[in-house]
């Protein structure tokens, strides 16, 4: 089995070496760097399967690195490491295209569990995309292209962050099914977010702004009061 490649971009030497040691012990192929410019080049040229990214870096900060990774169209999970822990900081991390957010200090076992969860999610997405019957969803004027990772609505392409795309694809593929926030965290994010279900609400709100004709009265991504959300089959 080919080793999964993990890129660490972290300027704290002791933490970087601790991460490298633990990831090597888990069987990863590890590349670590302490500089934003080098890290960004490694992300685009080395082709990692997952990126562990510190926000506070010399040369180029973690926010710009994450944005650049997404601008390049790289479909790779990005886990942000930071000492900041406010809700605003979490939302900013998600808005720039990160897949996960871990605050320092953290449990190494939990971080590794999250990494494997993201890798399993990527394998599931790749397996779905390889199935011709699941290559495209057409719901009215909304078209979700799994292979091309593109979404169009009324023939206009809708730019989505990777996690927004995953959430929309999962719900569109299970039209009419009601999901609790905890189920969506488990099935789309790949693990439980320690009760922080607001993550789901934030992504649903973003999606509604992008695909709904009237986000304040959504017809596609509907709220089921007291339960969660569903993708409406009534189009």
C-alpha positions as CSV (number, residue, x, y, z in Angstrom):
1,X,0.0,0.0,0.0
2,X,1.4,3.4,-1.0
3,X,2.2,5.6,2.0
4,X,0.0,8.7,2.5
5,X,2.0,11.9,2.2
6,X,1.6,14.5,4.9
7,X,3.0,18.0,4.8
8,X,3.7,19.9,8.0
9,X,4.1,23.7,7.8
10,X,5.0,24.8,11.4
11,X,7.8,27.1,12.6
12,X,7.9,25.9,16.2
13,X,10.8,23.4,16.0
14,X,9.9,21.3,19.0
15,X,6.3,20.9,17.8
16,X,7.3,20.3,14.2
17,X,9.7,17.5,15.2
18,X,7.1,16.0,17.6
19,X,4.6,15.9,14.7
20,X,7.1,14.4,12.3
21,X,8.0,11.7,14.8
22,X,4.4,10.7,15.5
23,X,3.4,10.8,11.8
24,X,6.4,8.7,10.8
25,X,5.3,6.2,13.5
26,X,1.8,6.1,11.9
27,X,3.4,5.1,8.6
28,X,3.1,8.4,6.8
29,X,5.6,9.8,4.3
30,X,6.4,13.1,6.0
31,X,7.8,16.4,4.7
32,X,8.2,19.2,7.2
33,X,9.2,22.9,6.8
34,X,9.2,26.0,8.9
35,X,8.7,28.7,6.3
36,X,5.6,29.8,4.5
37,X,7.2,30.2,1.0
38,X,8.8,26.7,1.2
39,X,5.6,25.3,2.5
40,X,3.4,26.7,-0.3
41,X,5.9,25.4,-2.9
42,X,5.8,21.9,-1.3
43,X,2.0,21.9,-1.2
44,X,1.8,22.6,-5.0
45,X,4.8,20.5,-6.1
46,X,5.1,17.6,-3.7
47,X,1.4,16.6,-3.9
48,X,0.6,15.8,-0.2
49,X,-2.5,13.9,0.7
50,X,-3.0,16.2,3.7
51,X,-1.6,19.4,5.0
52,X,-1.0,20.4,8.6
53,X,-0.7,24.2,8.6
54,X,0.2,26.7,11.4
55,X,-1.4,30.1,11.0
56,X,1.5,32.2,12.3
57,X,4.4,31.7,9.9
58,X,7.4,33.7,8.6
59,X,7.4,35.0,5.0
60,X,3.9,33.9,4.1
61,X,1.2,33.3,6.7
62,X,-1.0,30.3,7.0
63,X,-4.1,32.2,5.8
64,X,-2.5,33.1,2.5
65,X,-1.1,29.6,2.1
66,X,-4.5,28.1,2.5
67,X,-6.1,30.6,0.1
68,X,-3.3,29.9,-2.4
69,X,-3.9,26.1,-2.1
70,X,-7.6,26.6,-2.9
71,X,-6.9,29.0,-5.7
72,X,-4.6,26.4,-7.3
73,X,-7.6,24.0,-7.2
74,X,-5.8,21.5,-5.0
75,X,-8.3,19.0,-3.5
76,X,-6.3,18.2,-0.3
77,X,-7.5,18.4,3.3
78,X,-6.0,21.2,5.3
79,X,-5.9,21.1,9.1
80,X,-5.1,24.4,10.7
81,X,-3.0,24.5,14.0
82,X,-3.3,27.7,16.0
83,X,-3.2,29.0,19.5
84,X,-6.3,31.1,18.8
85,X,-9.6,29.7,19.9
86,X,-12.4,32.2,19.4
87,X,-15.4,31.5,17.3
88,X,-14.4,34.3,14.9
89,X,-11.0,32.6,14.4
90,X,-12.7,29.3,13.7
91,X,-15.0,30.9,11.1
92,X,-12.1,32.6,9.4
93,X,-10.3,29.3,9.2
94,X,-13.3,27.7,7.5
95,X,-13.9,30.7,5.2
96,X,-10.4,30.5,3.8
97,X,-10.9,26.9,2.7
98,X,-9.5,24.9,5.7
99,X,-11.2,21.6,6.4
100,X,-10.4,21.4,10.1
101,X,-9.2,23.6,13.0
102,X,-7.2,22.4,16.0
103,X,-6.2,24.7,18.8
104,X,-2.9,24.4,20.7
105,X,-2.3,22.6,23.0
106,X,-3.9,19.6,21.5
107,X,-4.0,15.8,21.9
108,X,-1.7,14.1,19.4
109,X,-4.0,11.1,19.4
110,X,-7.0,13.2,18.5
111,X,-5.1,15.0,15.7
112,X,-4.0,11.7,14.2
113,X,-7.6,10.4,14.5
114,X,-8.8,13.5,12.6
115,X,-6.1,13.0,9.9
116,X,-7.2,9.5,9.3
117,X,-10.9,10.5,9.2
118,X,-10.1,13.1,6.5
119,X,-8.1,10.6,4.5
120,X,-11.0,8.1,4.7
121,X,-13.4,10.8,3.6
122,X,-11.2,11.6,0.5
123,X,-11.1,7.9,-0.4
124,X,-14.9,7.7,-0.2
125,X,-15.2,10.8,-2.4
126,X,-12.8,9.2,-4.9
127,X,-14.7,6.0,-4.9
128,X,-18.0,7.8,-5.5
129,X,-16.5,9.7,-8.4
130,X,-15.3,6.5,-10.0
131,X,-18.9,5.3,-10.2
132,X,-20.6,6.5,-13.5
133,X,-24.1,6.5,-12.0
134,X,-22.9,8.9,-9.2
135,X,-20.9,11.2,-11.5
136,X,-23.5,13.9,-11.7
137,X,-26.6,15.0,-9.9
138,X,-29.2,17.1,-11.8
139,X,-31.9,18.7,-9.6
140,X,-33.9,21.2,-11.5
141,X,-31.5,23.9,-12.7
142,X,-28.9,22.8,-10.2
143,X,-26.1,20.5,-11.6
144,X,-23.5,18.9,-9.3
145,X,-20.6,17.4,-11.2
146,X,-18.7,15.0,-8.9
147,X,-15.9,14.2,-11.3
148,X,-15.2,17.9,-12.2
149,X,-16.0,19.2,-8.7
150,X,-18.2,21.8,-10.3
151,X,-21.6,23.1,-9.4
152,X,-23.8,25.2,-11.7
153,X,-27.2,26.8,-11.1
154,X,-29.2,28.3,-14.0
155,X,-26.1,27.6,-16.2
156,X,-23.9,29.8,-13.9
157,X,-20.9,28.2,-12.1
158,X,-21.1,28.4,-8.3
159,X,-17.7,28.5,-6.6
160,X,-17.7,26.3,-3.5
161,X,-15.1,25.5,-0.9
162,X,-14.2,21.8,-0.7
163,X,-16.3,21.2,2.5
164,X,-19.3,23.0,1.0
165,X,-19.1,20.8,-2.0
166,X,-18.8,17.6,0.1
167,X,-21.8,18.7,2.2
168,X,-24.0,19.6,-0.8
169,X,-23.1,16.3,-2.6
170,X,-23.9,14.2,0.4
171,X,-27.2,15.8,1.0
172,X,-28.2,15.9,-2.7
173,X,-27.3,12.2,-2.9
174,X,-29.7,11.5,-0.1
175,X,-32.6,13.7,-1.2
176,X,-35.5,13.9,1.3
177,X,-33.5,12.3,4.1
178,X,-33.4,14.4,7.3
179,X,-30.0,14.7,8.9
180,X,-29.2,15.8,12.4
181,X,-26.2,18.1,12.7
182,X,-24.3,15.3,14.5
183,X,-25.0,12.9,11.6
184,X,-23.6,15.5,9.1
185,X,-20.5,16.0,11.2
186,X,-19.9,12.3,11.3
187,X,-20.8,11.5,7.7
188,X,-19.3,14.6,5.9
189,X,-16.6,15.8,8.3
190,X,-15.7,12.2,9.2
191,X,-15.8,12.4,13.0
192,X,-17.6,14.1,15.8
193,X,-16.7,17.8,16.4
194,X,-16.9,17.6,20.2
195,X,-20.4,19.0,20.2
196,X,-19.6,22.1,18.0
197,X,-22.5,21.7,15.7
198,X,-22.4,25.3,14.7
199,X,-20.0,24.3,12.1
200,X,-22.8,22.6,10.2
201,X,-25.1,25.7,10.5
202,X,-22.3,27.9,9.2
203,X,-21.8,25.8,6.1
204,X,-25.5,25.4,5.4
205,X,-25.8,29.2,5.6
206,X,-23.0,29.7,3.1
207,X,-24.5,27.1,0.7
208,X,-27.9,28.8,0.9
209,X,-26.4,32.1,-0.1
210,X,-24.8,30.5,-3.1
211,X,-27.5,28.1,-4.5
212,X,-30.9,29.4,-3.2
213,X,-32.9,31.9,-5.1
214,X,-34.0,33.4,-1.7
215,X,-31.6,32.3,1.1
216,X,-34.1,33.6,3.7
217,X,-36.8,31.2,2.3
218,X,-34.7,28.1,1.2
219,X,-36.4,25.6,-1.1
220,X,-33.4,23.2,-1.5
221,X,-31.6,23.1,1.9
222,X,-34.5,23.0,4.3
223,X,-34.5,23.2,8.0
224,X,-36.5,20.6,9.8
225,X,-37.3,22.3,13.1
226,X,-36.0,20.5,16.1
227,X,-34.1,17.9,14.1
228,X,-31.7,19.2,11.5
229,X,-31.6,19.6,7.7
230,X,-32.7,17.9,4.5
231,X,-32.2,18.5,0.8
232,X,-35.8,18.9,-0.6
233,X,-36.9,16.4,-3.2
234,X,-39.8,18.6,-4.2
235,X,-38.6,20.5,-7.2
